[in-house]
């Protein structure tokens, strides 16, 4: 049975966005024209200004639609929505300016109206969508707009889906039954029925409103699979299938004809083609600028390290990057001379305290008052200043600004999915570092590295980079 809740929410977003943009530009006009008595660059009456804006408003909303801002995969994820709203607002204001230039019509009475309009449009739309999201969740808590789900399958993914959809007030989904739950029983803790077969479930579904079927495994008998799909089509129920090997269907997927046969090409990473070119150009431009900006500070730090104990300024170690390529990473030396260049295991063995390695690894590869580290080195690590020389690696092309952490071969060789991580360049910062590197385990960090490699996007890189700056400036843990 079709659920119109998402359609109604999308419609509400369109109307709300349009109102928010109109109000934003009205406020911009008032701020500059009515409240500021500085001479104007053009005599544009309020009714002319508003009429021109409303005429162009459908095209602005179309830009939002093309950016996916009315699709659940975007508006259900705050950071994705935020980035696209900013881009959409910028393109929208360019549209208005272009229209004014092409048709030689004065729309804005002053340049500041354009600036105010752009900023306020982004802020007002963001505020509206925040309120809309809160109201939507409030309706979910009252059982309004809920999407009822039937899960077919008895796999670990089934159990994972049940747990992820458990908080209906947040997700908007409610599991009303599972077909085949002998391996991962859910009935006792979740309160919904578990059926042995689809035939048994159909009797129950006749009395329920079903909106979505999610199948997590294929039956050996293809007739059973056809029955489920046919039922979904006949009852206008959304059908989704989770492949048994879910890792095949992440990253960059292309559907094409191969010798007249439809095929699905699954790339190991989404970072292919022009994406790689754009990322490298960004590394050169931004990395080069940051290196130039940081050079005076790097000279001061280098002098401080040298004066501190007279040892070498840089710590250089062999690390791995894309395609198993080995390179020498540059960092300011933070360890004492006798432990410089040694792995944590080797260093703790040398100082006669091998028991510390377990605590070091368990605590996210760090420990308070690390006996290997100098006083100056401890400060450099806390401020993430020891990482600055890696900008040289970025410009050289060894690593990227954003990517998985560059690890030493001995560490990564122990991880069975290292080839996925090494399908992209390592990074100066990455998803694992901004997700609480000091508070999550080694395996969790590697899972985040894999997720990054398989789901790379320009917007994702931008979000990680901004988060890194925030963490470094406000000392929320070293990256």
C-alpha positions as CSV (number, residue, x, y, z in Angstrom):
1,X,0.0,0.0,0.0
2,X,1.4,3.3,-1.1
3,X,2.6,5.7,1.7
4,X,2.1,9.3,0.8
5,X,4.0,10.7,3.8
6,X,7.3,11.2,1.9
7,X,5.5,12.9,-1.0
8,X,3.7,15.2,1.4
9,X,7.0,16.0,3.2
10,X,8.7,16.7,-0.1
11,X,5.8,19.1,-1.1
12,X,6.1,20.8,2.3
13,X,9.8,21.3,1.7
14,X,9.2,22.9,-1.7
15,X,6.6,25.3,-0.3
16,X,8.7,26.0,2.8
17,X,11.9,26.6,0.8
18,X,10.1,29.0,-1.5
19,X,8.6,31.0,1.4
20,X,12.0,31.1,3.2
21,X,13.8,32.4,0.1
22,X,11.1,35.0,-0.5
23,X,11.2,36.2,3.1
24,X,15.1,36.2,3.0
25,X,15.2,38.6,0.0
26,X,12.4,40.7,1.4
27,X,14.4,41.2,4.6
28,X,17.5,41.9,2.5
29,X,15.6,44.6,0.7
30,X,14.4,46.2,4.0
31,X,17.9,46.0,5.5
32,X,19.5,47.9,2.7
33,X,16.8,50.1,1.3
34,X,14.5,51.0,4.2
35,X,17.0,50.9,7.1
36,X,20.1,52.1,5.3
37,X,19.9,55.6,3.8
38,X,23.1,55.3,1.7
39,X,22.4,56.2,-1.9
40,X,21.3,53.3,-4.1
41,X,22.8,52.1,-7.3
42,X,19.4,51.7,-9.0
43,X,15.9,52.8,-8.4
44,X,14.1,49.5,-8.0
45,X,10.6,49.7,-6.3
46,X,9.7,47.0,-3.9
47,X,6.8,45.6,-6.0
48,X,9.2,45.3,-9.0
49,X,11.8,43.6,-6.9
50,X,9.4,41.1,-5.4
51,X,7.7,40.3,-8.8
52,X,11.1,39.6,-10.4
53,X,12.1,37.4,-7.5
54,X,8.9,35.4,-7.5
55,X,9.1,34.9,-11.3
56,X,12.6,33.3,-10.9
57,X,11.7,31.4,-7.7
58,X,10.6,28.2,-9.6
59,X,14.0,28.0,-11.3
60,X,15.7,28.3,-7.9
61,X,13.5,25.4,-6.6
62,X,14.4,23.4,-9.7
63,X,18.1,23.9,-8.9
64,X,17.4,22.5,-5.4
65,X,15.6,19.6,-6.9
66,X,18.5,18.8,-9.3
67,X,20.9,18.8,-6.3
68,X,18.7,16.1,-4.7
69,X,17.4,18.3,-1.9
70,X,14.0,16.8,-2.2
71,X,15.2,13.2,-2.0
72,X,15.3,11.3,1.3
73,X,18.9,10.2,0.8
74,X,19.9,13.9,1.1
75,X,17.5,15.5,3.5
76,X,17.8,12.5,5.9
77,X,21.5,13.2,6.2
78,X,22.3,16.6,7.8
79,X,25.8,17.2,6.4
80,X,24.8,16.2,2.8
81,X,21.8,18.5,3.0
82,X,23.9,21.4,4.5
83,X,26.5,21.3,1.7
84,X,24.0,21.1,-1.1
85,X,21.9,23.9,0.4
86,X,25.0,26.1,0.3
87,X,25.7,25.2,-3.3
88,X,22.1,25.5,-4.3
89,X,21.8,29.0,-2.7
90,X,25.0,30.1,-4.5
91,X,23.8,28.8,-7.9
92,X,20.4,30.4,-7.2
93,X,21.8,33.9,-6.6
94,X,24.0,33.5,-9.7
95,X,20.8,32.7,-11.7
96,X,19.2,35.9,-10.5
97,X,22.3,37.9,-11.3
98,X,22.6,36.3,-14.8
99,X,18.9,37.0,-15.5
100,X,19.4,40.7,-14.6
101,X,22.5,40.9,-16.9
102,X,21.2,39.0,-19.9
103,X,17.9,40.9,-20.1
104,X,19.4,44.2,-18.9
105,X,16.9,44.5,-16.0
106,X,17.8,46.1,-12.7
107,X,16.6,43.7,-10.0
108,X,18.8,44.7,-7.1
109,X,18.7,48.3,-5.9
110,X,22.2,47.8,-4.4
111,X,25.0,45.2,-4.3
112,X,24.5,44.6,-0.6
113,X,21.0,43.3,-1.3
114,X,22.6,40.5,-3.3
115,X,25.0,39.7,-0.5
116,X,22.3,39.9,2.2
117,X,19.9,37.8,0.0
118,X,22.4,35.0,-0.5
119,X,23.3,34.8,3.2
120,X,19.8,35.1,4.5
121,X,18.4,32.6,1.9
122,X,20.8,30.0,3.1
123,X,20.2,30.7,6.8
124,X,16.4,30.9,6.5
125,X,16.1,27.7,4.4
126,X,18.4,25.9,6.9
127,X,16.3,27.1,9.8
128,X,13.0,26.0,8.1
129,X,14.4,22.6,7.3
130,X,15.6,22.1,10.8
131,X,12.1,22.9,12.1
132,X,10.5,20.7,9.5
133,X,12.8,17.8,10.5
134,X,11.9,18.3,14.2
135,X,8.1,18.4,13.3
136,X,8.4,15.3,11.2
137,X,10.0,13.4,14.0
138,X,7.3,14.6,16.4
139,X,4.7,13.2,14.0
140,X,6.6,9.9,13.9
141,X,6.4,9.7,17.7
142,X,2.6,9.9,17.3
143,X,2.6,7.2,14.7
144,X,1.9,9.6,11.8
145,X,3.7,9.0,8.5
146,X,5.3,5.8,9.6
147,X,6.6,3.4,6.9
148,X,5.7,-0.2,7.8
149,X,8.4,-2.7,6.8
150,X,8.5,-6.5,6.3
151,X,12.0,-8.0,6.3
152,X,12.5,-11.3,4.4
153,X,15.6,-13.3,5.3
154,X,17.6,-14.8,8.1
155,X,21.1,-13.3,7.9
156,X,23.3,-11.0,10.0
157,X,22.0,-8.1,7.8
158,X,18.5,-8.9,8.9
159,X,19.5,-8.5,12.5
160,X,21.4,-5.3,11.7
161,X,18.4,-3.8,9.9
162,X,16.0,-4.6,12.8
163,X,18.3,-2.8,15.2
164,X,18.9,0.2,12.9
165,X,15.1,0.7,12.4
166,X,14.3,0.1,16.1
167,X,13.9,3.8,16.9
168,X,10.8,4.5,14.8
169,X,10.5,8.1,16.2
170,X,13.8,8.9,14.5
171,X,13.9,6.7,11.4
172,X,10.2,6.8,10.5
173,X,10.3,3.1,9.8
174,X,8.6,0.3,11.8
175,X,9.3,-3.4,11.3
176,X,6.0,-5.2,11.5
177,X,7.4,-8.7,10.8
178,X,10.3,-10.9,9.8
179,X,10.2,-14.0,7.6
180,X,12.7,-16.6,8.8
181,X,14.2,-15.7,12.1
182,X,15.6,-19.0,13.4
183,X,19.2,-17.9,13.4
184,X,18.7,-14.4,14.7
185,X,15.4,-14.3,16.7
186,X,13.8,-10.9,17.2
187,X,10.4,-11.7,18.5
188,X,11.1,-11.6,22.2
189,X,12.9,-8.2,22.3
190,X,11.0,-6.3,19.6
191,X,7.5,-7.7,19.9
192,X,6.8,-8.3,16.2
193,X,6.0,-11.7,14.7
194,X,8.6,-13.9,13.0
195,X,7.2,-16.1,10.2
196,X,8.5,-19.4,8.9
197,X,7.3,-18.6,5.3
198,X,5.9,-15.9,3.1
199,X,2.6,-17.9,2.8
200,X,2.2,-17.6,6.6
201,X,3.1,-13.9,6.5
202,X,0.5,-13.1,3.8
203,X,-2.4,-14.0,6.2
204,X,-1.0,-11.6,8.7
205,X,-0.3,-8.8,6.1
206,X,-3.9,-8.9,5.0
207,X,-4.8,-7.0,8.2
208,X,-1.9,-4.6,8.1
209,X,-0.8,-1.6,6.1
210,X,2.5,-2.7,4.4
211,X,4.6,-0.1,2.7
212,X,8.0,-1.7,2.1
213,X,9.5,-5.2,1.7
214,X,13.2,-5.6,2.2
215,X,14.7,-9.0,1.2
216,X,18.1,-9.8,2.7
217,X,18.7,-13.1,1.0
218,X,17.5,-15.1,-2.0
219,X,15.7,-18.4,-1.5
220,X,17.1,-21.5,-3.3
221,X,13.7,-21.9,-5.0
222,X,13.4,-19.0,-7.4
223,X,9.6,-19.4,-7.3
224,X,9.6,-18.1,-3.7
225,X,11.5,-15.1,-4.7
226,X,9.2,-14.4,-7.6
227,X,6.2,-14.7,-5.3
228,X,7.5,-12.0,-3.0
229,X,8.3,-9.6,-5.8
230,X,4.9,-10.2,-7.5
231,X,3.1,-9.6,-4.2
232,X,5.0,-6.3,-3.8
233,X,4.1,-5.2,-7.4
234,X,0.4,-6.3,-7.1
235,X,-0.1,-4.5,-3.8
236,X,2.0,-1.4,-4.8
237,X,4.5,-2.0,-2.1
238,X,8.1,-0.7,-2.4
239,X,10.6,-3.6,-2.8
240,X,14.3,-3.5,-1.9
241,X,16.9,-6.2,-2.1
242,X,20.1,-6.4,0.0
243,X,22.7,-8.5,-1.9
244,X,24.3,-11.4,0.1
245,X,27.7,-9.9,-0.5
246,X,26.9,-6.3,0.4
247,X,30.5,-5.1,-0.2
248,X,30.0,-5.7,-4.0
249,X,27.5,-2.9,-4.1
250,X,29.4,0.0,-2.5
251,X,31.7,2.4,-4.1
252,X,31.2,3.4,-7.8
253,X,28.6,1.4,-9.6
254,X,27.9,1.5,-13.3
255,X,25.1,-0.2,-15.2
256,X,26.1,-0.9,-18.8
257,X,25.6,-3.2,-21.8
258,X,28.5,-5.7,-22.3
259,X,28.1,-7.5,-25.6
260,X,24.4,-6.7,-25.5
261,X,24.1,-8.2,-22.0
262,X,23.2,-5.9,-19.1
263,X,26.0,-5.9,-16.5
264,X,26.8,-4.1,-13.3
265,X,30.4,-2.9,-13.0
266,X,31.5,-2.4,-9.4
267,X,34.7,-0.4,-8.9
268,X,36.7,-0.8,-5.7
269,X,36.4,2.9,-5.0
270,X,34.2,5.7,-6.0
271,X,37.3,7.8,-6.6
272,X,37.9,7.1,-10.3
273,X,38.2,9.1,-13.6
274,X,37.9,12.8,-13.3
275,X,37.4,12.5,-9.6
276,X,41.0,11.6,-9.2
277,X,42.1,14.4,-11.4
278,X,40.0,17.0,-9.5
279,X,41.3,15.6,-6.2
280,X,44.9,15.9,-7.3
281,X,44.5,19.5,-8.5
282,X,42.9,20.4,-5.2
283,X,45.8,18.8,-3.3
284,X,48.3,20.8,-5.3
285,X,46.4,24.1,-5.0
286,X,45.2,23.9,-1.4
287,X,48.2,21.9,-0.2
288,X,50.6,24.3,-1.8
289,X,48.9,27.3,-0.3
290,X,48.8,25.7,3.2
291,X,52.5,24.8,2.9
292,X,53.4,28.3,2.0
293,X,51.3,29.6,4.8
294,X,52.8,27.2,7.3
295,X,56.4,27.6,6.3
296,X,57.3,30.3,8.9
297,X,55.8,28.2,11.7
298,X,57.6,25.1,10.4
299,X,60.9,26.9,10.5
300,X,60.3,28.0,14.2
301,X,59.2,24.4,15.1
302,X,62.3,22.9,13.4
303,X,64.6,25.2,15.3
304,X,62.8,24.3,18.6
305,X,63.2,20.6,17.9
306,X,66.8,21.0,17.1
307,X,67.6,23.1,20.2
308,X,65.6,20.7,22.4
309,X,68.0,17.7,22.2
310,X,70.2,18.3,19.2
311,X,68.7,15.4,17.3
312,X,67.2,15.3,13.8
313,X,64.3,17.6,13.1
314,X,62.2,15.2,11.1
315,X,60.8,11.8,11.7
316,X,60.8,9.8,8.5
317,X,59.2,6.4,8.2
318,X,58.1,4.1,5.4
319,X,54.3,4.2,5.0
320,X,51.8,2.7,2.5
321,X,49.6,4.7,0.1
322,X,47.5,3.9,-3.0
323,X,48.3,0.7,-4.9
324,X,50.7,-0.5,-2.1
325,X,53.1,2.3,-3.0
326,X,55.7,2.9,-0.3
327,X,56.8,6.4,0.5
328,X,58.7,8.2,3.3
329,X,56.3,10.3,5.5
330,X,57.6,13.6,7.0
331,X,56.7,14.6,10.5
332,X,58.4,16.7,13.2
333,X,60.2,14.4,15.5
334,X,58.3,14.1,18.8
335,X,60.0,11.0,20.3
336,X,63.2,10.9,22.3
337,X,66.3,10.1,20.3
338,X,66.7,6.5,21.6
339,X,63.2,5.6,20.4
340,X,63.2,7.6,17.1
341,X,62.2,5.4,14.1
342,X,61.1,2.4,16.2
343,X,57.6,1.0,16.2
344,X,55.7,1.3,19.5
345,X,56.3,-2.4,20.1
346,X,60.1,-2.0,19.5
347,X,60.3,1.1,21.7
348,X,58.4,-0.3,24.7
349,X,60.6,-3.5,24.4
350,X,63.7,-1.4,24.4
351,X,62.7,0.5,27.5
352,X,61.9,-2.8,29.2
353,X,58.2,-2.1,29.5
354,X,56.5,-4.4,26.9
355,X,53.3,-4.5,29.0
356,X,52.6,-0.9,27.9
357,X,52.0,-1.9,24.3
358,X,48.6,-3.5,25.2
359,X,47.4,-0.4,26.9
360,X,48.7,1.8,24.1
361,X,46.8,-0.1,21.4
362,X,43.7,-0.5,23.5
363,X,43.6,3.3,24.1
364,X,43.6,4.2,20.4
365,X,47.3,4.2,19.8
366,X,48.1,6.8,22.5
367,X,48.5,7.0,26.2
368,X,48.8,9.9,28.7
369,X,52.4,10.7,29.5
370,X,53.9,8.5,26.8
371,X,57.4,7.8,28.1
372,X,58.8,7.8,24.5
373,X,57.7,11.4,23.8
374,X,59.7,14.6,24.7
375,X,58.0,17.5,26.5
376,X,58.1,19.5,23.3
377,X,56.9,16.5,21.3
378,X,53.9,16.1,23.6
379,X,52.9,19.7,22.9
380,X,53.4,19.3,19.1
381,X,51.1,16.2,19.1
382,X,48.4,17.8,21.2
383,X,48.3,20.8,18.8
384,X,48.8,18.5,15.7
385,X,51.8,20.6,14.7
386,X,53.9,17.5,14.2
387,X,51.8,16.7,11.1
388,X,52.7,20.0,9.3
389,X,55.6,18.5,7.3
390,X,53.2,16.1,5.7
391,X,52.1,19.0,3.5
392,X,55.3,18.3,1.6
393,X,54.0,14.7,1.0
394,X,50.7,16.2,-0.2
395,X,52.4,18.5,-2.7
396,X,54.7,15.7,-3.9
397,X,51.7,13.5,-4.5
398,X,52.6,10.8,-1.9
399,X,49.4,11.4,-0.1
400,X,46.2,13.5,-0.3
401,X,44.8,16.2,2.0
402,X,41.9,13.8,2.8
403,X,42.1,10.0,2.8
404,X,42.8,6.9,5.0
405,X,45.6,7.2,7.5
406,X,49.0,6.3,6.0
407,X,50.0,3.2,8.0
408,X,53.3,1.3,8.2
409,X,53.3,-2.0,6.2
410,X,53.6,-4.2,9.3
411,X,50.4,-2.8,10.7
412,X,48.3,-2.9,7.5
413,X,49.5,-6.4,6.6
414,X,47.6,-7.7,9.6
415,X,44.3,-6.3,8.1
416,X,42.6,-8.6,5.6
417,X,40.8,-5.8,3.8
418,X,43.9,-3.6,3.3
419,X,43.5,-3.7,-0.5
420,X,40.3,-1.7,-0.4
421,X,42.0,0.9,1.8
422,X,44.9,1.1,-0.6
423,X,42.6,1.7,-3.6
424,X,42.9,5.4,-2.8
425,X,45.8,7.7,-1.6
426,X,46.4,8.0,2.1
427,X,45.5,11.3,3.6
428,X,46.9,14.0,5.9
429,X,43.5,13.8,7.7
430,X,40.5,11.5,7.2
431,X,37.2,10.1,8.3
432,X,38.7,8.1,11.1
433,X,40.6,11.1,12.5
434,X,37.5,13.3,12.7
435,X,35.3,10.5,14.0
436,X,37.1,10.2,17.3
437,X,40.4,8.6,16.5
438,X,41.5,8.6,20.1
439,X,38.3,7.0,21.3
440,X,37.8,4.2,18.8
441,X,39.6,0.9,18.2
442,X,42.0,0.0,15.5
443,X,39.4,-2.1,13.7
444,X,36.8,0.6,13.8
445,X,39.2,3.1,12.3
446,X,40.0,0.7,9.5
447,X,36.3,0.2,8.8
448,X,35.9,4.0,8.5
449,X,38.9,4.0,6.1
450,X,37.1,1.4,4.0
451,X,33.9,3.3,4.1
452,X,35.7,6.4,2.9
453,X,37.4,4.6,0.0
454,X,34.1,3.0,-1.2
455,X,31.9,6.1,-0.7
456,X,34.3,9.0,-1.6
457,X,32.7,12.3,-2.7
458,X,33.8,15.9,-3.1
459,X,31.3,17.0,-0.4
460,X,32.6,14.3,1.9
461,X,36.2,15.6,1.6
462,X,35.0,19.1,2.2
463,X,33.1,18.1,5.4
464,X,36.1,16.1,6.7
465,X,38.5,19.0,6.0
466,X,36.3,21.5,7.8
467,X,35.9,19.2,10.8
468,X,39.7,18.8,10.9
469,X,40.1,22.5,11.1
470,X,37.5,22.7,13.9
471,X,39.1,19.9,15.9
472,X,42.6,21.4,15.6
473,X,41.5,24.9,16.5
474,X,39.4,23.9,19.5
475,X,41.6,21.0,20.7
476,X,39.0,18.3,20.5
477,X,41.7,15.6,20.2
478,X,44.7,15.3,17.9
479,X,44.0,14.3,14.3
